[in-house]
Amino acid sequence: MSNKPTILFLSRMRLDSFYIDIINGLKDFANILVLREECSTEKFYHMDGVVVEDDYSKKELFELVDSLDDSKLSELPEIEKKLGLNSHAVNINYMLYEVFTSRYSSSLSNRHNNANVERLFYIRYKQLDNLIEKYHIDYCFFEVVDLVSCFIIEAMTRKGLVKQFFVQALASAGAELRARLTSGLNARSPWLEHVYREQDISLQSYDWAQSKIAEATMRDMASSYDKVLRSNCHIIPRYNIKQLCSKFESFFDPAAIRSALIKIKNRYLSTKYFSDEIGDKKNISVFLQVVPEAGLMSELPEYAHQEILIEQMAIYAKYGYNILVKEHPVGFGNNPASMYKELSLHPNVTILPPTYPTREILLQSKAVVVATGTTVGLEALMLGVPLVTVGKPYFDICKNVFNIERPKDIWDIIDDIEFDKEDQLRFFAALYEATYAYPQYVSDRHFEEGKDAAPVISEALRKEISLYESGVLPCPANI
């Protein structure tokens, strides 16, 4: 390979066309290596200047796990020390995924890997270590930190074995979608942090922020992505013809039918615990995130069971406060009715239906509690509502975001929280400056194909890799 930086792409079948278009926009800028998963397209083999390594097939991986000599596992303590990563921590996402899906599904698709995580950790570490040494990999790009390999690469980045890895994320702000490149378990944006800290912000970005903040006070600023999510709130899901066709095969799958019926049952039984009455107390709002979903489970697994966070807030609460809880439209039906029943036992908790307008909740909230970098967190900041976070989401650089160690700590700070309008403007101007205009969100499938979005991500990778290469942004191992 040439002296250009080398980027490793971890392929995923549903994102193949998106990744191919991204790679085509980068071939003159970087050396490209694709670790091709078993079901991915063979088109990667025919891309000029692209090197392809086949990942293990499912069968091969099972055989490797089952045949691995136990003596090899004696190396794990040293590998854990080298990476600063414990064996079972590489599988946080899929272990919790199995826990949550067991509530409505009998699928055992992750059982073998979950039961053999130490062996899987060893195998994946050796595989990636060999690839990095063979191809001198500088950067990595993949969908999200969810797979064992992704957790290992994250650790390798912290230890300087790889310069940086990137994940694409979307920020919904001011009725627009903005793409940002993230890194680290908390999906932070180093370029955004640099722009905000150095105040390297153009007048155009300040004008955008000022106009969007003013507009948000006048009307609902939902983006196309938000509107797609809001369509999922019915007890019985409603699909258009195209969606029905895409789900046709599942109509004949007993396991899929069972799962769908359990979710409908959960939705129906949950409604008895919902209330439209907010009341006249001071409100702290909590918007539930989707589970199972890699964002929350990978970033803040200790609160993947979000009812724990709410319960701890409720039992330590101050006089005169009420906790408003709203279910996520996509997550509606994933949680059993018993969860809402138990939360409803707290006299200071009100569970709002997923159809309740988010904007109305925010406008009646003294603060919003979040765990990760959610869309509703940005919406709250846009409306002038402070955030309290138990995690380390990317927008905590803003002075209107207040970090706490434990849920009950909110009551130590809530009466002293004030909103800084000047920093609100600075943060959103920096967000605009350090992110990239993204096409309108039509559907999950359209998003995965990424036909319109690939040039945006290619250009973003070019820009931000150049910032690391020039030293403007420090690699994680050098911080």
C-alpha positions as CSV (number, residue, x, y, z in Angstrom):
1,M,0.0,0.0,0.0
2,S,1.1,3.6,-0.6
3,N,2.0,6.3,1.9
4,K,-1.6,7.5,2.1
5,P,-3.5,6.8,5.3
6,T,-5.1,3.4,5.5
7,I,-8.7,3.0,6.4
8,L,-10.3,-0.3,7.5
9,F,-14.0,-0.7,6.7
10,L,-16.0,-3.4,8.6
11,S,-18.7,-4.4,6.1
12,R,-22.3,-5.1,6.9
13,M,-24.5,-6.6,4.3
14,R,-27.4,-4.1,4.6
15,L,-24.9,-1.2,4.3
16,D,-22.9,-2.6,1.3
17,S,-24.1,-0.1,-1.3
18,F,-23.6,2.8,1.1
19,Y,-20.0,1.7,1.9
20,I,-19.1,1.1,-1.7
21,D,-20.2,4.7,-2.6
22,I,-18.3,6.0,0.4
23,I,-15.1,4.1,-0.6
24,N,-15.4,5.3,-4.2
25,G,-15.2,8.8,-2.8
26,L,-12.0,8.0,-0.9
27,K,-9.9,5.8,-3.1
28,D,-7.7,8.7,-4.3
29,F,-7.3,9.9,-0.7
30,A,-6.6,6.8,1.2
31,N,-5.6,3.1,1.0
32,I,-8.8,1.1,1.6
33,L,-9.1,-2.3,3.3
34,V,-12.5,-4.0,3.6
35,L,-13.0,-6.8,6.2
36,R,-15.9,-8.4,4.3
37,E,-18.5,-10.3,6.3
38,E,-19.9,-13.6,4.9
39,C,-23.1,-12.2,3.4
40,S,-21.7,-9.0,2.0
41,T,-21.7,-8.3,-1.7
42,E,-18.8,-9.6,-3.9
43,K,-18.6,-6.2,-5.6
44,F,-16.0,-5.3,-3.0
45,Y,-13.6,-7.7,-4.8
46,H,-14.0,-5.8,-8.1
47,M,-13.2,-2.3,-6.8
48,D,-10.0,-1.0,-8.2
49,G,-7.4,-0.2,-5.6
50,V,-9.4,-1.8,-2.7
51,V,-8.0,-4.7,-0.7
52,V,-10.5,-7.2,0.6
53,E,-10.0,-9.7,3.5
54,D,-12.8,-12.2,4.1
55,D,-14.1,-12.3,7.6
56,Y,-14.8,-15.6,9.3
57,S,-18.1,-17.1,8.2
58,K,-20.6,-18.0,10.9
59,K,-19.7,-21.6,10.6
60,E,-15.9,-21.0,10.7
61,L,-16.3,-18.8,13.8
62,F,-18.3,-21.4,15.6
63,E,-15.7,-24.0,14.7
64,L,-12.8,-21.8,15.9
65,V,-14.6,-21.0,19.2
66,D,-15.3,-24.7,19.8
67,S,-11.9,-25.9,18.8
68,L,-9.8,-23.3,20.6
69,D,-7.3,-24.8,22.9
70,D,-8.0,-23.8,26.5
71,S,-4.3,-23.1,27.0
72,K,-4.7,-20.1,24.6
73,L,-7.0,-18.5,27.1
74,S,-4.2,-18.1,29.5
75,E,-3.1,-15.1,27.3
76,L,-6.3,-13.2,28.0
77,P,-5.1,-11.5,31.2
78,E,-2.2,-10.0,29.3
79,I,-4.4,-9.0,26.4
80,E,-6.9,-7.4,28.8
81,K,-4.1,-5.4,30.4
82,K,-2.7,-4.4,27.0
83,L,-6.1,-3.1,25.8
84,G,-7.4,-1.8,29.1
85,L,-10.5,-3.9,28.3
86,N,-12.0,-6.9,30.2
87,S,-13.0,-10.0,28.2
88,H,-16.8,-9.8,28.9
89,A,-16.9,-6.0,28.3
90,V,-16.5,-6.6,24.5
91,N,-19.9,-8.3,24.5
92,I,-21.9,-5.8,26.6
93,N,-24.2,-5.0,23.7
94,Y,-25.2,-8.5,22.7
95,M,-25.4,-9.8,26.2
96,L,-27.9,-7.1,27.1
97,Y,-29.6,-7.5,23.7
98,E,-30.4,-11.1,24.6
99,V,-31.7,-10.1,28.0
100,F,-34.1,-7.6,26.5
101,T,-35.3,-9.6,23.5
102,S,-36.0,-12.6,25.7
103,R,-39.0,-10.6,26.9
104,Y,-40.8,-11.0,23.5
105,S,-38.7,-13.4,21.4
106,S,-37.5,-17.0,21.8
107,S,-34.6,-16.4,19.4
108,L,-31.3,-17.9,20.4
109,S,-29.2,-16.4,17.6
110,N,-26.7,-14.9,20.0
111,R,-26.6,-17.6,22.6
112,H,-23.5,-19.4,21.3
113,N,-21.4,-16.2,21.1
114,N,-22.7,-14.9,24.4
115,A,-21.8,-18.2,26.1
116,N,-18.3,-18.2,24.6
117,V,-17.3,-14.5,24.9
118,E,-13.8,-15.1,26.3
119,R,-12.9,-17.4,23.3
120,L,-14.5,-14.9,20.9
121,F,-12.5,-12.1,22.5
122,Y,-9.3,-14.0,21.9
123,I,-10.1,-14.9,18.3
124,R,-11.2,-11.4,17.3
125,Y,-8.2,-9.7,19.0
126,K,-5.7,-11.9,17.2
127,Q,-7.5,-11.4,13.9
128,L,-7.5,-7.6,14.2
129,D,-4.0,-7.4,15.6
130,N,-2.7,-9.4,12.6
131,L,-4.6,-7.1,10.2
132,I,-3.2,-3.9,11.8
133,E,0.3,-5.2,11.6
134,K,-0.1,-6.5,8.0
135,Y,-1.7,-3.4,6.5
136,H,-0.5,-0.7,8.9
137,I,-4.1,0.4,9.5
138,D,-4.4,4.1,10.6
139,Y,-8.2,4.5,10.8
140,C,-11.4,2.4,11.0
141,F,-14.9,3.0,9.9
142,F,-17.9,1.0,11.0
143,E,-21.6,1.2,11.7
144,V,-21.7,1.5,15.5
145,V,-19.9,0.2,18.5
146,D,-21.8,-3.0,19.0
147,L,-19.8,-6.0,17.8
148,V,-16.9,-7.6,19.7
149,S,-14.5,-6.4,17.0
150,C,-15.8,-2.8,17.4
151,F,-15.1,-2.8,21.1
152,I,-11.6,-4.1,20.5
153,I,-10.9,-1.5,17.9
154,E,-12.2,1.2,20.3
155,A,-9.7,-0.1,22.9
156,M,-6.9,-0.3,20.3
157,T,-7.6,3.4,19.5
158,R,-7.2,4.4,23.1
159,K,-3.9,2.6,23.3
160,G,-2.5,4.0,20.1
161,L,-2.6,0.9,18.0
162,V,-4.9,2.7,15.6
163,K,-5.0,6.5,15.3
164,Q,-8.8,6.9,15.3
165,F,-12.1,5.1,14.4
166,F,-15.2,6.7,13.0
167,V,-18.9,6.1,13.2
168,Q,-21.6,8.0,11.4
169,A,-24.3,9.6,13.5
170,L,-27.2,12.0,12.8
171,A,-28.0,15.1,14.7
172,S,-31.6,16.4,14.3
173,A,-31.5,20.1,14.9
174,G,-33.5,23.0,13.7
175,A,-35.7,20.7,11.5
176,E,-32.6,19.6,9.7
177,L,-30.4,16.5,9.7
178,R,-26.7,17.0,10.2
179,A,-24.2,14.2,9.9
180,R,-21.4,14.0,12.5
181,L,-18.4,11.6,12.8
182,T,-18.2,10.1,16.2
183,S,-15.6,8.1,18.1
184,G,-15.3,6.5,21.5
185,L,-17.9,4.6,23.5
186,N,-19.8,7.8,24.2
187,A,-20.1,8.7,20.5
188,R,-18.3,12.0,21.0
189,S,-17.3,14.4,18.2
190,P,-13.7,15.6,18.6
191,W,-14.1,18.1,15.7
192,L,-17.2,19.6,17.4
193,E,-15.4,19.9,20.7
194,H,-12.4,21.6,19.0
195,V,-14.6,24.1,17.2
196,Y,-16.6,24.9,20.3
197,R,-13.6,25.2,22.5
198,E,-11.5,27.3,20.1
199,Q,-14.6,29.3,19.0
200,D,-13.5,28.7,15.4
201,I,-17.0,29.5,14.2
202,S,-18.1,31.4,11.1
203,L,-20.7,34.2,11.0
204,Q,-22.8,32.0,8.8
205,S,-23.0,29.3,11.6
206,Y,-24.0,31.9,14.2
207,D,-26.7,33.2,11.8
208,W,-28.0,29.7,11.3
209,A,-28.1,29.0,15.1
210,Q,-29.7,32.3,15.9
211,S,-32.5,31.8,13.3
212,K,-33.1,28.2,14.3
213,I,-33.3,29.0,18.0
214,A,-35.8,31.8,17.3
215,E,-37.8,29.6,15.0
216,A,-38.0,26.8,17.6
217,T,-39.8,29.1,20.0
218,M,-42.5,29.6,17.4
219,R,-43.2,26.1,16.1
220,D,-42.4,22.4,16.2
221,M,-39.0,21.9,14.6
222,A,-39.3,18.1,13.9
223,S,-37.0,16.9,11.1
224,S,-38.0,14.2,8.5
225,Y,-36.3,11.6,10.8
226,D,-38.4,12.7,13.8
227,K,-41.6,12.5,11.7
228,V,-40.8,8.9,10.6
229,L,-40.3,7.9,14.3
230,R,-43.5,9.5,15.4
231,S,-45.5,7.2,13.0
232,N,-44.7,4.2,15.2
233,C,-46.9,5.0,18.2
234,H,-50.1,2.9,17.4
235,I,-51.0,-0.2,19.4
236,I,-51.2,-2.1,16.1
237,P,-48.4,-1.0,13.8
238,R,-49.5,0.7,10.5
239,Y,-47.6,0.0,7.4
240,N,-47.8,1.2,3.8
241,I,-47.8,-1.2,0.9
242,K,-44.0,-1.0,0.4
243,Q,-43.4,-1.7,4.1
244,L,-45.8,-4.7,4.0
245,C,-44.0,-6.1,1.1
246,S,-40.7,-5.9,2.9
247,K,-42.1,-7.8,5.8
248,F,-43.9,-10.4,3.7
249,E,-41.5,-13.2,4.6
250,S,-42.0,-12.7,8.3
251,F,-45.7,-13.4,7.9
252,F,-44.8,-17.1,7.6
253,D,-42.3,-17.2,10.4
254,P,-43.8,-18.4,13.6
255,A,-41.1,-16.8,15.8
256,A,-41.7,-13.4,14.1
257,I,-45.4,-13.7,14.5
258,R,-45.1,-14.6,18.1
259,S,-42.7,-11.6,18.7
260,A,-45.1,-9.2,17.0
261,L,-48.1,-10.4,19.0
262,I,-46.3,-10.1,22.3
263,K,-45.3,-6.5,21.4
264,I,-48.9,-5.7,20.5
265,K,-50.0,-7.2,23.8
266,N,-47.4,-5.2,25.7
267,R,-48.7,-2.0,24.0
268,Y,-52.3,-2.7,24.8
269,L,-51.7,-3.6,28.4
270,S,-49.4,-0.7,29.0
271,T,-52.0,1.9,28.0
272,K,-53.8,1.6,31.4
273,Y,-50.7,3.2,33.1
274,F,-50.5,6.2,30.7
275,S,-51.9,9.6,31.7
276,D,-52.4,12.8,29.7
277,E,-52.4,14.9,32.9
278,I,-49.2,16.7,33.5
279,G,-50.4,18.7,36.5
280,D,-49.1,21.9,37.9
281,K,-45.9,20.8,39.8
282,K,-42.4,21.5,38.7
283,N,-41.5,18.8,36.1
284,I,-38.4,16.8,35.4
285,S,-38.7,14.9,32.1
286,V,-37.2,11.6,31.1
287,F,-37.7,10.4,27.5
288,L,-37.1,6.6,27.3
289,Q,-34.6,5.4,24.7
290,V,-35.1,2.4,22.5
291,V,-34.0,-0.9,24.0
292,P,-32.5,-3.1,22.8
293,E,-30.3,-0.6,20.9
294,A,-26.6,-0.3,20.7
295,G,-26.5,3.4,21.6
296,L,-27.6,3.1,25.2
297,M,-26.4,-0.4,25.9
298,S,-22.9,0.3,24.7
299,E,-22.5,3.8,26.0
300,L,-24.2,3.5,29.4
301,P,-25.0,-0.2,30.1
302,E,-25.6,0.5,33.8
303,Y,-28.8,2.3,32.9
304,A,-29.9,0.1,30.0
305,H,-32.7,-0.9,32.4
306,Q,-34.0,2.7,32.4
307,E,-36.6,2.1,35.1
308,I,-33.7,2.0,37.6
309,L,-32.8,5.5,36.7
310,I,-36.4,6.8,37.1
311,E,-37.0,4.8,40.3
312,Q,-33.8,6.3,41.9
313,M,-34.9,9.8,41.0
314,A,-38.4,9.2,42.3
315,I,-37.5,7.8,45.7
316,Y,-35.1,10.6,46.5
317,A,-37.2,13.4,45.0
318,K,-37.8,16.8,46.5
319,Y,-41.1,18.3,47.5
320,G,-43.1,19.9,44.7
321,Y,-41.5,18.0,41.8
322,N,-43.0,15.5,39.4
323,I,-41.1,13.1,37.0
324,L,-42.6,12.9,33.5
325,V,-41.8,9.7,31.6
326,K,-42.5,9.3,27.9
327,E,-41.9,6.1,26.0
328,H,-39.9,6.1,22.7
329,P,-42.1,5.6,19.7
330,V,-39.9,2.8,18.3
331,G,-39.5,1.2,21.7
332,F,-43.2,1.1,22.4
333,G,-44.1,-2.6,23.0
334,N,-40.6,-3.8,23.7
335,N,-41.1,-3.2,27.5
336,P,-43.5,-5.3,29.4
337,A,-46.6,-3.7,31.0
338,S,-45.1,-4.6,34.4
339,M,-42.4,-2.0,34.0
340,Y,-45.0,0.8,33.6
341,K,-47.0,-0.7,36.4
342,E,-44.1,-0.6,38.8
343,L,-43.1,3.0,37.8
344,S,-46.8,4.1,38.2
345,L,-46.7,3.1,41.9
346,H,-44.5,6.1,42.6
347,P,-46.8,9.0,43.3
348,N,-44.4,11.5,41.8
349,V,-44.1,9.7,38.4
350,T,-46.4,10.3,35.5
351,I,-46.2,8.1,32.5
352,L,-47.2,9.9,29.3
353,P,-48.3,8.0,26.2
354,P,-45.8,7.9,23.3
355,T,-48.2,10.1,21.3
356,Y,-47.9,13.0,23.7
357,P,-46.2,15.9,21.9
358,T,-42.6,16.1,22.9
359,R,-42.6,19.9,22.5
360,E,-45.4,20.3,25.0
361,I,-43.5,18.2,27.5
362,L,-40.3,20.2,27.1
363,L,-42.0,23.5,27.4
364,Q,-43.4,22.4,30.8
365,S,-40.1,21.0,32.1
366,K,-37.6,22.6,34.4
367,A,-35.0,20.1,33.1
368,V,-34.7,17.0,31.0
369,V,-32.6,14.0,32.1
370,V,-30.8,12.1,29.4
371,A,-28.2,9.3,29.3
372,T,-26.8,9.6,25.8
373,G,-26.8,12.1,22.9
374,T,-30.5,11.8,22.1
375,T,-32.5,13.9,19.6
376,V,-34.7,15.1,22.4
377,G,-31.7,16.4,24.2
378,L,-30.9,18.7,21.3
379,E,-34.5,19.7,21.1
380,A,-34.5,20.7,24.7
381,L,-31.4,22.8,24.4
382,M,-32.9,24.5,21.3
383,L,-36.0,25.4,23.4
384,G,-33.9,26.7,26.3
385,V,-34.5,23.8,28.6
386,P,-31.4,22.6,30.6
387,L,-30.2,19.0,30.4
388,V,-29.0,16.8,33.3
389,T,-27.1,13.7,32.2
390,V,-25.9,10.6,34.0
391,G,-23.7,9.8,31.0
392,K,-21.2,11.7,28.9
393,P,-23.1,12.5,25.7
394,Y,-21.3,14.6,23.0
395,F,-23.4,17.7,23.8
396,D,-22.2,18.0,27.4
397,I,-19.6,20.5,26.2
398,C,-22.5,23.0,26.3
399,K,-22.8,24.9,29.6
400,N,-26.5,24.1,29.7
401,V,-25.8,20.4,30.3
402,F,-25.1,19.4,33.9
403,N,-23.4,16.1,34.6
404,I,-24.3,14.0,37.7
405,E,-22.8,10.8,39.0
406,R,-26.0,9.1,40.3
407,P,-29.7,9.8,39.4
408,K,-30.4,11.0,42.9
409,D,-27.8,13.7,42.6
410,I,-30.2,15.7,40.4
411,W,-31.9,16.9,43.6
412,D,-28.7,18.5,44.8
413,I,-28.4,20.8,41.8
414,I,-31.9,21.2,40.4
415,D,-32.8,24.4,42.2
416,D,-29.6,26.2,41.2
417,I,-29.7,25.4,37.5
418,E,-29.9,28.4,35.2
419,F,-29.9,28.5,31.4
420,D,-27.1,30.3,29.6
421,K,-28.6,31.9,26.4
422,E,-25.2,33.0,25.2
423,D,-23.7,29.5,25.4
424,Q,-26.8,28.1,23.7
425,L,-26.0,30.2,20.7
426,R,-22.4,29.2,20.8
427,F,-23.1,25.5,21.0
428,F,-25.5,25.4,18.1
429,A,-23.3,27.5,16.0
430,A,-20.4,25.1,16.7
431,L,-22.7,22.2,15.9
432,Y,-23.6,23.6,12.5
433,E,-19.9,24.4,11.8
434,A,-18.6,20.9,12.7
435,T,-21.3,18.8,11.1
436,Y,-22.4,18.1,7.6
437,A,-25.7,18.7,5.7
438,Y,-27.5,15.4,5.4
439,P,-30.3,14.4,3.0
440,Q,-33.9,14.1,4.2
441,Y,-34.7,10.8,6.0
442,V,-37.2,8.8,4.1
443,S,-37.0,5.3,5.6
444,D,-34.6,3.0,7.4
445,R,-34.0,1.2,4.0
446,H,-33.2,4.5,2.3
447,F,-30.9,5.4,5.1
448,E,-29.0,2.1,4.9
449,E,-28.6,2.4,1.1
450,G,-27.2,5.9,1.6
451,K,-27.3,6.8,-2.1
452,D,-27.5,10.6,-1.4
453,A,-25.5,10.5,1.8
454,A,-22.3,8.7,0.7
455,P,-20.6,11.8,-0.8
456,V,-21.3,13.6,2.5
457,I,-19.6,10.9,4.6
458,S,-16.7,10.6,2.1
459,E,-16.1,14.3,2.4
460,A,-16.4,14.3,6.2
461,L,-13.9,11.4,6.4
462,R,-11.5,13.3,4.1
463,K,-11.7,16.4,6.2
464,E,-11.4,14.9,9.7
465,I,-8.7,12.4,8.8
466,S,-6.7,15.4,7.4
467,L,-7.2,17.1,10.7
468,Y,-5.7,14.2,12.6
469,E,-2.9,13.8,10.0
470,S,-2.0,17.5,10.4
471,G,-2.1,17.4,14.2
472,V,-5.1,19.8,14.5
473,L,-7.0,17.0,16.3
474,P,-5.0,14.8,18.7
475,C,-5.4,11.1,18.4
476,P,-7.1,9.6,21.5
477,A,-3.8,7.9,22.7
478,N,-2.1,11.3,22.8
479,I,-4.7,13.1,25.0
